[in-house]
Amino acid sequence: MDTTARELANHELLADYEFERIRYERRPLLDASGEPVEGLFNAWIWIANPRQYNSYTTDAVKEIILAFRRASMDRAVVCAVFTGEGDKAFCTGGNTKEYAEYYAGNPQEYRQYMRLFNDMVSGILSCDKPVINRVNGMRIGGGQEIGMACDFSIAVDTARFGQAGPKHGSAPDGGSTDFLPLFVGAAAAMESGVLCEHWSAHKAQRLGLLNGLVPGLKLEGKWIANPMAITDRWLDEFGNVVHGEFKQGTEREQAKEVLARAESDLTRLDEAVDRMCFQLALTMPDCTTKTIESIRKHKLEHWDRNRETNRAWLALNMMTEANAGFRAFNDGPKGKREVDFLALRRLLAEGRPWNEELIREVSPQYQTVQGEA
């Protein structure tokens, strides 16, 4: 019997590529005792833009595509772990500075960008390894979309989940209109996609977005639940059961004080991710891959049917509402980064065309400060 080792082919697209916009780490697989398993690893893919809440730039999207390809082709990798640097955000979507300063008003360029974005989502959905989303903070907008493309999601209870599209001149057509109804049902998907109100991690868990939820805060050395979220069941004024909403009023102010004294600690999150990776390692690899691919088909059925027409619409929208919305978010004063929605609706009802004059009339960055001439 010939046991001579043969040289294996390399199936990466760019085998020697050095990542600059994201981080890629090959970490040892840990067993149930937390000890490294010889010869087996997990690929950790980090969005590395914490100063801008891990929004992804065009160059970062290119590298994420390559990173998932590398994880997919690495024979010794068990799982791909997709996460973001820091403790504030996994990802808040596309980089709004780049959107406002380059893509706004340039639909032909944004269409090219959306080709890359679609390839990123498709790359996650076609990864040969199970993909775990390590949700270390906000998962908003496009971050929600690439998070839902993953196979599993484990979050700290300080994370927030939601969309931003209709508030900032877009539609969540980069995956959320395809994936959200599958996770949470049509009613909750409509609420999130249209109203853009954020969900606490507790609510996301209850609705079915998450596979696990762990504390991410310590106070005086002890683990505490997110003080901003209501974690116990209670009845609202209509008698409906509420779970995982954010606190309001006086309770919210008190929660902020607790939050200011607490320390962020993602140890439990890492432990939960490592446990899931080891659980997945204790399965037949081909059977696991086939099962994951079969379940992914439900997402792919919608994604593949809609992604190209959505790409075309999102590009054209850069001439109108996205042009105004992204510029307002990027350039508007703190606390006022949305257009005047009511003024916009009135002007459009009057038949005003979309042009620079209309954008200036409804955008906060162009409004005269009260009291000035």
C-alpha positions in Angstrom: 0.0 0.0 0.0 1.5 3.3 -1.1 1.4 5.8 1.8 3.6 8.4 0.2 2.3 11.9 0.7 1.5 13.6 -2.5 1.6 17.3 -3.2 -1.9 18.8 -3.0 -3.3 21.3 -5.5 -4.0 24.8 -4.3 -7.5 26.0 -5.2 -7.4 29.5 -3.9 -7.9 32.4 -6.3 -4.9 34.3 -4.9 -2.8 31.9 -2.8 -0.3 34.4 -1.5 -2.6 37.4 -1.0 -1.8 39.5 2.1 -5.0 41.0 3.6 -4.8 44.7 4.4 -8.4 45.9 4.9 -9.6 43.0 7.0 -8.0 40.4 9.3 -7.8 36.7 8.5 -6.6 34.3 11.3 -6.2 30.6 11.3 -6.9 29.7 14.9 -6.6 26.2 16.4 -9.8 24.3 17.0 -10.3 23.9 20.7 -11.7 20.8 22.3 -14.3 20.7 25.2 -11.5 21.4 27.7 -10.3 24.4 25.7 -7.2 22.6 24.5 -6.0 22.9 20.9 -6.8 19.9 18.6 -3.8 18.9 16.6 -3.9 19.7 12.9 -7.4 21.3 12.9 -8.3 25.0 12.8 -11.0 27.6 12.4 -10.7 30.5 10.0 -11.6 33.8 11.8 -12.5 36.6 9.4 -12.6 40.1 11.0 -14.0 43.3 9.5 -11.3 45.7 10.7 -12.9 49.2 10.7 -14.0 49.7 14.4 -13.7 53.5 14.1 -16.6 53.5 11.6 -18.5 50.7 13.4 -17.0 48.1 11.1 -18.7 49.4 8.0 -17.2 47.8 4.9 -15.5 49.7 2.2 -15.2 48.6 -1.4 -11.7 47.3 -0.8 -12.8 45.4 2.3 -15.6 43.7 0.4 -13.1 42.4 -2.1 -11.0 40.9 0.7 -14.0 39.4 2.4 -14.7 37.5 -0.8 -11.1 36.2 -0.9 -11.2 35.4 2.8 -14.2 33.1 2.5 -12.7 31.5 -0.6 -9.5 30.8 1.5 -11.5 29.4 4.4 -13.5 27.2 2.0 -10.4 25.8 0.3 -8.4 25.1 3.5 -8.6 21.4 4.1 -7.7 21.7 7.8 -10.3 24.4 8.6 -13.5 23.2 10.4 -15.5 26.4 10.6 -15.4 30.0 9.3 -16.1 32.6 12.0 -17.2 36.0 10.7 -16.9 38.9 13.1 -15.8 42.5 13.6 -13.1 44.2 15.7 -13.9 45.8 19.0 -17.1 45.6 21.1 -19.4 48.1 19.5 -20.3 46.5 16.2 -20.1 43.4 14.1 -21.0 45.5 11.1 -23.2 48.5 10.3 -23.3 47.9 6.5 -21.6 49.9 3.7 -19.3 52.7 4.4 -21.6 55.8 4.3 -18.7 58.2 3.8 -17.7 56.3 0.6 -21.4 56.1 -0.4 -21.9 59.8 0.1 -18.7 61.1 -1.4 -18.3 58.7 -4.4 -21.4 56.6 -5.2 -24.1 59.2 -4.6 -25.3 60.4 -7.9 -23.2 57.8 -9.8 -25.5 54.8 -10.5 -23.1 53.2 -13.0 -20.4 53.1 -10.3 -22.7 51.8 -7.6 -23.9 49.0 -9.9 -20.3 47.9 -10.1 -20.0 48.1 -6.4 -23.1 46.0 -5.9 -21.6 43.3 -8.1 -18.9 43.0 -5.5 -21.5 43.1 -2.6 -23.6 40.4 -4.3 -20.4 38.2 -4.7 -19.7 38.7 -1.0 -23.1 37.4 0.1 -22.9 34.6 -2.5 -19.5 33.7 -1.2 -20.8 33.3 2.3 -23.7 31.2 1.1 -21.4 29.0 -0.9 -18.6 28.5 1.6 -17.7 24.8 2.0 -17.4 25.2 5.7 -20.1 26.1 8.3 -20.1 29.8 8.8 -20.7 31.2 12.3 -21.5 34.9 12.8 -19.8 36.1 16.0 -22.0 39.1 16.8 -19.9 41.3 19.0 -22.1 44.4 18.8 -24.4 46.2 16.3 -25.6 44.2 13.3 -27.3 46.8 11.3 -28.2 47.4 7.6 -25.8 45.5 5.3 -24.3 44.0 8.5 -27.7 42.4 9.2 -27.7 41.0 5.7 -24.3 39.5 5.7 -25.0 38.2 9.2 -28.1 36.4 8.0 -26.2 34.9 5.1 -24.2 33.0 7.8 -25.3 29.5 9.0 -25.2 30.2 12.7 -25.3 33.4 14.8 -24.1 33.8 18.4 -24.3 37.2 20.0 -23.6 39.2 23.1 -26.7 40.6 24.7 -25.5 44.1 24.1 -25.9 43.6 20.3 -28.6 45.4 18.3 -30.2 44.2 15.1 -32.0 46.1 12.4 -32.3 47.8 9.1 -31.7 51.4 8.0 -32.7 51.6 4.4 -36.0 53.6 4.2 -34.6 56.0 6.8 -31.5 56.8 4.8 -32.6 56.5 1.2 -32.3 52.8 0.4 -34.1 49.5 0.6 -32.8 46.4 2.4 -32.5 44.5 -0.9 -29.0 43.3 -0.2 -30.4 40.2 1.4 -32.8 41.2 4.2 -35.9 41.3 2.0 -34.9 37.7 1.0 -33.8 36.4 4.4 -35.7 38.2 7.1 -39.1 36.6 6.4 -37.5 33.1 6.6 -36.0 33.9 10.0 -38.8 35.9 11.7 -41.9 35.7 9.6 -43.6 38.3 7.3 -45.0 40.6 10.0 -41.7 41.0 12.0 -39.7 41.3 8.7 -42.0 44.1 7.6 -41.6 45.9 10.9 -37.8 45.7 10.8 -37.4 46.4 7.1 -39.8 49.4 6.8 -39.8 51.1 10.2 -36.0 50.5 10.8 -36.5 50.2 14.6 -33.7 48.3 16.2 -34.2 45.0 18.1 -32.4 44.1 21.2 -30.4 40.9 21.2 -33.1 39.3 23.5 -35.8 40.1 21.0 -33.7 38.8 18.1 -33.2 35.6 20.0 -36.9 35.2 20.7 -37.8 35.9 17.0 -35.4 33.2 15.8 -32.4 35.2 14.5 -29.9 33.7 16.9 -28.5 30.3 17.9 -27.1 31.6 21.2 -27.0 34.6 23.4 -24.4 35.3 26.1 -23.6 38.2 28.5 -21.0 40.7 27.4 -20.8 43.0 30.5 -19.3 42.8 33.9 -20.0 45.0 36.9 -17.7 44.7 39.9 -16.4 41.5 38.6 -19.8 39.8 38.1 -21.6 39.1 34.8 -24.7 41.2 34.2 -27.4 41.3 31.6 -27.6 44.2 29.2 -29.2 46.9 31.5 -30.7 48.7 28.4 -32.9 45.8 27.4 -35.9 44.4 29.2 -35.2 40.7 29.7 -38.2 39.6 31.6 -41.7 39.0 30.2 -44.3 41.7 30.9 -47.5 42.9 29.4 -47.9 46.2 27.6 -50.9 48.5 27.8 -52.8 46.3 25.3 -52.0 43.0 27.1 -49.4 41.8 24.7 -46.4 39.9 25.9 -43.2 41.9 25.5 -39.8 40.4 25.7 -36.4 42.0 24.9 -37.5 45.6 24.1 -35.3 48.6 25.0 -36.1 50.5 28.2 -37.5 54.0 27.9 -37.9 57.1 30.1 -36.5 57.0 33.6 -35.6 53.3 33.4 -33.5 54.1 30.3 -31.5 56.8 32.1 -30.9 54.5 35.1 -29.8 51.8 32.7 -27.3 54.2 31.1 -25.7 54.9 34.4 -25.2 51.1 35.0 -23.9 50.7 31.5 -21.3 53.5 32.1 -19.9 51.7 35.1 -19.9 48.2 33.5 -16.9 46.7 31.6 -17.2 45.0 28.2 -16.0 41.4 28.3 -16.3 39.2 25.2 -14.9 36.1 26.9 -18.2 34.3 27.0 -18.8 35.1 23.4 -15.5 33.5 22.3 -16.2 30.5 24.5 -19.6 30.0 23.0 -18.2 30.2 19.4 -15.4 27.8 20.2 -17.9 25.3 21.7 -20.1 25.5 18.6 -17.0 25.0 16.3 -16.1 21.9 18.3 -19.6 20.5 18.2 -19.5 20.9 14.4 -16.1 19.1 14.3 -17.7 16.1 16.0 -19.7 15.3 12.8 -19.0 13.7 9.5 -17.6 16.5 7.3 -19.3 15.7 4.0 -22.7 14.9 5.7 -22.4 18.2 7.6 -21.6 20.2 4.4 -24.5 18.5 2.5 -26.9 19.3 5.3 -25.9 22.9 5.5 -26.1 23.3 1.7 -29.6 21.8 1.7 -30.8 24.2 4.3 -29.1 27.1 2.6 -31.2 26.4 -0.5 -34.1 28.1 1.2 -32.1 31.4 1.4 -30.6 30.9 -2.0 -34.0 30.3 -3.7 -34.9 33.9 -2.9 -31.4 35.4 -3.1 -30.6 34.0 -6.6 -34.0 35.0 -7.9 -33.8 38.7 -6.8 -30.2 39.8 -6.4 -29.6 41.0 -10.0 -32.8 43.0 -10.3 -32.2 44.4 -6.8 -28.7 45.4 -7.8 -30.1 47.3 -10.8 -32.7 49.1 -8.7 -30.2 50.0 -5.9 -27.9 51.5 -8.6 -30.6 53.7 -10.1 -31.8 54.8 -6.7 -28.4 56.5 -6.2 -29.8 59.3 -8.5 -32.7 60.1 -6.1 -33.4 59.0 -2.6 -30.0 57.4 -1.9 -28.3 60.5 -3.2 -30.1 62.6 -0.6 -30.2 60.0 2.2 -26.5 59.0 2.3 -25.3 62.6 1.9 -27.6 63.7 4.8 -26.3 60.9 7.0 -22.6 61.6 6.2 -22.8 65.4 6.2 -25.6 66.3 8.5 -25.0 67.6 12.1 -24.9 65.2 15.0 -28.4 64.1 16.0 -29.9 65.3 12.7 -28.7 63.0 9.9 -32.0 62.3 8.1 -33.7 64.3 5.4 -36.9 66.2 6.3 -39.3 63.4 5.2 -42.5 65.4 5.4 -41.0 68.3 3.3 -39.7 65.8 0.8 -43.1 64.1 0.4 -44.8 67.6 0.0 -42.3 68.6 -2.7 -42.8 65.4 -4.6 -46.6 65.7 -4.3 -46.2 69.1 -6.0 -44.4 67.4 -8.9 -41.0 68.7 -8.1 -38.2 66.9 -10.0 -35.3 65.1 -8.3 -32.4 67.6 -8.7 -29.8 69.3 -6.5 -32.2 72.1 -5.6 -34.7 69.6 -4.1 -31.9 67.8 -2.2 -30.7 71.0 -0.7 -34.2 71.9 0.5 -34.8 68.7 2.4 -31.3 67.9 3.7 -30.1 68.9 7.2 -26.6 69.9 6.2 -28.0 72.7 4.1 -30.5 74.1 6.5 -29.9 77.6 8.1 -29.3 77.3 11.8 -32.2 78.8 13.7 -31.4 82.4 14.6 -28.9 83.0 11.9 -29.5 85.3 9.0 
